Every structure is written in C-alpha cells, then in structure tokens.
Amino acid sequence: MVKKYTEYISHLQDLLKKNNIELTNRKFPRERAGVSMTQYLEELKGKNARIIIADMYDPAARAVMCEAFHLEMTADKGYVWFLPLWLSPNWYDTDFYNQKTASNNK
C-alpha cells in the first residue's frame, strides 16, 4: 500500500496556530474491525471541533462518516468534513461493500 500522507498538515498547523485556531490531531485506527469509531468522534465533538480534515482510506471513511451521521456531526449541524482525494469514487457505497463482503464470506 502506498503511503499517501497529506504533507500540508504541518504547514496548516503552523498557519492555524498563527491565527489562534487550535488544531487537534487525532489518529483513527487503520483497520476498523472491532474498533468503534464512536469514542474518537465523541472526543472531537466534546472539543467542539467543527472543521474536520480526514486523512484515511475507504474502509475507515465509511465507518467514520456513518458514525458521524449517527452522532449528528453533519453539515446541517455545523460540521465541515474535508476528505482525501484518494478515496475511491464509490467509497461511500455501503450497500456495494456489504454485498462484496458477504460474497467473500460464503
């Protein structure tokens, strides 16, 4: 797997700090199996984080965005999510991925 670290994070952190904006850097687990994203998102919600820059791959993105919806961390509630460009075009299609997983487990 190619490492796709977003190199702008360090620059962004410096820029935000100069403008008195706090940046919380929270890492989500690479593999979501057995891990609840709730605790990570509740931590961000508790800090009143409203702009979230996500640096993750497809499986984590599906889990995070699903849980964010359940926690009402959506645009209509004042949250802004920036997702990486490397996500596949249908990364959000849970029906497709659930069906694919079910087919692989047969």
PyRosetta script that sets phi, psi and omega in degrees:
from pyrosetta import init, pose_from_sequence

init()
pose = pose_from_sequence("MVKKYTEYISHLQDLLKKNNIELTNRKFPRERAGVSMTQYLEELKGKNARIIIADMYDPAARAVMCEAFHLEMTADKGYVWFLPLWLSPNWYDTDFYNQKTASNNK")
pose.set_psi(1, 132.3)
pose.set_omega(1, -179.6)
pose.set_phi(2, -78.7)
pose.set_psi(2, 133.6)
pose.set_omega(2, 177.9)
pose.set_phi(3, -77.5)
pose.set_psi(3, 125.8)
pose.set_omega(3, -175.9)
pose.set_phi(4, -119.9)
pose.set_psi(4, 42.9)
pose.set_omega(4, -178.3)
pose.set_phi(5, -58.9)
pose.set_psi(5, 132.2)
pose.set_omega(5, 179.0)
pose.set_phi(6, -78.3)
pose.set_psi(6, 107.9)
pose.set_omega(6, -172.7)
pose.set_phi(7, -71.6)
pose.set_psi(7, -11.5)
pose.set_omega(7, -178.0)
pose.set_phi(8, -76.8)
pose.set_psi(8, -11.7)
pose.set_omega(8, -174.7)
pose.set_phi(9, -57.8)
pose.set_psi(9, -45.6)
pose.set_omega(9, -179.6)
pose.set_phi(10, -62.3)
pose.set_psi(10, -44.5)
pose.set_omega(10, 178.6)
pose.set_phi(11, -63.8)
pose.set_psi(11, -44.5)
pose.set_omega(11, 179.7)
pose.set_phi(12, -61.0)
pose.set_psi(12, -42.6)
pose.set_omega(12, 179.9)
pose.set_phi(13, -59.7)
pose.set_psi(13, -44.4)
pose.set_omega(13, 178.6)
pose.set_phi(14, -63.4)
pose.set_psi(14, -43.6)
pose.set_omega(14, -179.5)
pose.set_phi(15, -63.6)
pose.set_psi(15, -43.9)
pose.set_omega(15, 179.0)
pose.set_phi(16, -64.5)
pose.set_psi(16, -42.2)
pose.set_omega(16, -179.6)
pose.set_phi(17, -60.7)
pose.set_psi(17, -40.9)
pose.set_omega(17, 178.1)
pose.set_phi(18, -61.7)
pose.set_psi(18, -25.7)
pose.set_omega(18, -179.0)
pose.set_phi(19, -104.1)
pose.set_psi(19, 20.0)
pose.set_omega(19, 177.2)
pose.set_phi(20, 57.2)
pose.set_psi(20, 38.1)
pose.set_omega(20, 175.8)
pose.set_phi(21, -113.4)
pose.set_psi(21, 124.8)
pose.set_omega(21, -177.4)
pose.set_phi(22, -79.7)
pose.set_psi(22, 133.9)
pose.set_omega(22, 176.1)
pose.set_phi(23, -111.5)
pose.set_psi(23, 123.3)
pose.set_omega(23, 175.3)
pose.set_phi(24, -102.6)
pose.set_psi(24, 121.8)
pose.set_omega(24, 180.0)
pose.set_phi(25, -103.1)
pose.set_psi(25, 108.7)
pose.set_omega(25, -176.9)
pose.set_phi(26, -121.8)
pose.set_psi(26, 125.0)
pose.set_omega(26, 180.0)
pose.set_phi(27, -94.3)
pose.set_psi(27, 131.6)
pose.set_omega(27, 173.5)
pose.set_phi(28, -91.1)
pose.set_psi(28, 151.6)
pose.set_omega(28, 177.7)
pose.set_phi(29, -64.4)
pose.set_psi(29, 141.6)
pose.set_omega(29, -179.1)
pose.set_phi(30, -62.4)
pose.set_psi(30, -44.9)
pose.set_omega(30, 178.2)
pose.set_phi(31, -101.7)
pose.set_psi(31, 131.7)
pose.set_omega(31, -175.4)
pose.set_phi(32, -92.5)
pose.set_psi(32, -9.7)
pose.set_omega(32, -176.6)
pose.set_phi(33, -56.6)
pose.set_psi(33, 122.4)
pose.set_omega(33, 176.9)
pose.set_phi(34, 78.7)
pose.set_psi(34, 0.9)
pose.set_omega(34, -177.7)
pose.set_phi(35, -113.5)
pose.set_psi(35, 129.0)
pose.set_omega(35, 177.3)
pose.set_phi(36, -87.8)
pose.set_psi(36, 126.8)
pose.set_omega(36, 177.9)
pose.set_phi(37, -75.9)
pose.set_psi(37, -11.9)
pose.set_omega(37, -176.4)
pose.set_phi(38, -55.1)
pose.set_psi(38, -47.9)
pose.set_omega(38, -176.1)
pose.set_phi(39, -61.1)
pose.set_psi(39, -37.6)
pose.set_omega(39, -179.6)
pose.set_phi(40, -69.1)
pose.set_psi(40, -43.8)
pose.set_omega(40, -179.5)
pose.set_phi(41, -72.1)
pose.set_psi(41, -36.2)
pose.set_omega(41, 176.7)
pose.set_phi(42, -63.6)
pose.set_psi(42, -33.4)
pose.set_omega(42, 176.6)
pose.set_phi(43, -64.0)
pose.set_psi(43, -45.1)
pose.set_omega(43, 177.6)
pose.set_phi(44, -64.3)
pose.set_psi(44, -42.4)
pose.set_omega(44, 179.6)
pose.set_phi(45, -63.1)
pose.set_psi(45, -40.7)
pose.set_omega(45, 178.8)
pose.set_phi(46, -64.1)
pose.set_psi(46, -28.3)
pose.set_omega(46, 177.4)
pose.set_phi(47, -87.7)
pose.set_psi(47, 4.0)
pose.set_omega(47, -179.1)
pose.set_phi(48, 60.0)
pose.set_psi(48, 34.0)
pose.set_omega(48, 175.7)
pose.set_phi(49, -70.1)
pose.set_psi(49, 124.8)
pose.set_omega(49, -177.0)
pose.set_phi(50, -113.7)
pose.set_psi(50, -20.1)
pose.set_omega(50, 177.1)
pose.set_phi(51, -115.1)
pose.set_psi(51, 119.3)
pose.set_omega(51, -174.9)
pose.set_phi(52, -121.3)
pose.set_psi(52, 120.5)
pose.set_omega(52, 177.9)
pose.set_phi(53, -103.2)
pose.set_psi(53, 110.2)
pose.set_omega(53, -173.6)
pose.set_phi(54, -95.6)
pose.set_psi(54, 130.8)
pose.set_omega(54, 178.0)
pose.set_phi(55, -122.2)
pose.set_psi(55, 85.5)
pose.set_omega(55, -172.8)
pose.set_phi(56, -152.7)
pose.set_psi(56, 169.6)
pose.set_omega(56, 179.4)
pose.set_phi(57, -100.0)
pose.set_psi(57, 172.5)
pose.set_omega(57, -173.0)
pose.set_phi(58, -48.3)
pose.set_psi(58, -53.8)
pose.set_omega(58, -176.5)
pose.set_phi(59, -60.1)
pose.set_psi(59, -42.1)
pose.set_omega(59, 178.8)
pose.set_phi(60, -67.8)
pose.set_psi(60, -38.1)
pose.set_omega(60, 179.5)
pose.set_phi(61, -61.0)
pose.set_psi(61, -43.0)
pose.set_omega(61, 178.4)
pose.set_phi(62, -61.9)
pose.set_psi(62, -45.3)
pose.set_omega(62, -178.7)
pose.set_phi(63, -65.6)
pose.set_psi(63, -44.3)
pose.set_omega(63, -178.1)
pose.set_phi(64, -65.4)
pose.set_psi(64, -47.2)
pose.set_omega(64, -177.0)
pose.set_phi(65, -68.7)
pose.set_psi(65, -33.3)
pose.set_omega(65, 176.2)
pose.set_phi(66, -64.3)
pose.set_psi(66, -47.2)
pose.set_omega(66, -180.0)
pose.set_phi(67, -68.0)
pose.set_psi(67, -36.3)
pose.set_omega(67, 177.3)
pose.set_phi(68, -60.6)
pose.set_psi(68, -39.4)
pose.set_omega(68, 177.2)
pose.set_phi(69, -61.8)
pose.set_psi(69, -45.3)
pose.set_omega(69, -179.1)
pose.set_phi(70, -65.9)
pose.set_psi(70, -30.4)
pose.set_omega(70, 179.0)
pose.set_phi(71, -89.4)
pose.set_psi(71, 6.5)
pose.set_omega(71, -179.7)
pose.set_phi(72, 59.5)
pose.set_psi(72, 39.3)
pose.set_omega(72, 176.4)
pose.set_phi(73, -99.7)
pose.set_psi(73, 60.5)
pose.set_omega(73, -174.4)
pose.set_phi(74, -116.5)
pose.set_psi(74, 170.4)
pose.set_omega(74, -178.6)
pose.set_phi(75, -58.7)
pose.set_psi(75, -39.9)
pose.set_omega(75, -179.0)
pose.set_phi(76, -69.2)
pose.set_psi(76, -11.8)
pose.set_omega(76, 175.4)
pose.set_phi(77, -104.3)
pose.set_psi(77, 8.5)
pose.set_omega(77, 174.6)
pose.set_phi(78, 96.0)
pose.set_psi(78, 12.9)
pose.set_omega(78, 179.3)
pose.set_phi(79, -100.0)
pose.set_psi(79, 141.4)
pose.set_omega(79, 176.7)
pose.set_phi(80, -121.8)
pose.set_psi(80, 126.6)
pose.set_omega(80, -179.5)
pose.set_phi(81, -112.1)
pose.set_psi(81, 129.1)
pose.set_omega(81, 171.4)
pose.set_phi(82, -109.1)
pose.set_psi(82, 119.6)
pose.set_omega(82, -177.9)
pose.set_phi(83, -108.0)
pose.set_psi(83, 150.7)
pose.set_omega(83, -176.9)
pose.set_phi(84, -70.0)
pose.set_psi(84, 151.9)
pose.set_omega(84, -179.8)
pose.set_phi(85, -68.8)
pose.set_psi(85, -22.0)
pose.set_omega(85, -175.0)
pose.set_phi(86, -80.3)
pose.set_psi(86, -1.5)
pose.set_omega(86, 175.7)
pose.set_phi(87, -62.6)
pose.set_psi(87, 142.4)
pose.set_omega(87, -179.7)
pose.set_phi(88, -65.2)
pose.set_psi(88, 157.0)
pose.set_omega(88, -175.7)
pose.set_phi(89, -55.5)
pose.set_psi(89, -31.5)
pose.set_omega(89, -178.9)
pose.set_phi(90, -114.8)
pose.set_psi(90, 34.4)
pose.set_omega(90, -176.1)
pose.set_phi(91, -56.5)
pose.set_psi(91, -28.7)
pose.set_omega(91, -174.5)
pose.set_phi(92, -86.7)
pose.set_psi(92, -6.0)
pose.set_omega(92, -174.3)
pose.set_phi(93, -78.3)
pose.set_psi(93, 82.2)
pose.set_omega(93, -176.2)
pose.set_phi(94, -64.8)
pose.set_psi(94, -33.2)
pose.set_omega(94, 177.6)
pose.set_phi(95, -60.2)
pose.set_psi(95, -45.4)
pose.set_omega(95, 179.4)
pose.set_phi(96, -61.6)
pose.set_psi(96, -48.8)
pose.set_omega(96, -176.5)
pose.set_phi(97, -70.4)
pose.set_psi(97, -34.8)
pose.set_omega(97, 175.9)
pose.set_phi(98, -66.4)
pose.set_psi(98, -39.7)
pose.set_omega(98, 178.0)
pose.set_phi(99, -66.7)
pose.set_psi(99, -42.0)
pose.set_omega(99, 179.1)
pose.set_phi(100, -62.2)
pose.set_psi(100, -42.3)
pose.set_omega(100, 178.7)
pose.set_phi(101, -65.5)
pose.set_psi(101, -42.5)
pose.set_omega(101, 178.8)
pose.set_phi(102, -62.7)
pose.set_psi(102, -39.2)
pose.set_omega(102, 179.5)
pose.set_phi(103, -66.8)
pose.set_psi(103, -37.2)
pose.set_omega(103, -179.9)
pose.set_phi(104, -71.5)
pose.set_psi(104, -24.6)
pose.set_omega(104, -177.8)
pose.set_phi(105, -89.0)
pose.set_psi(105, 0.3)
pose.set_omega(105, -179.3)
pose.set_phi(106, -81.5)
pose.dump_pdb("model.pdb")
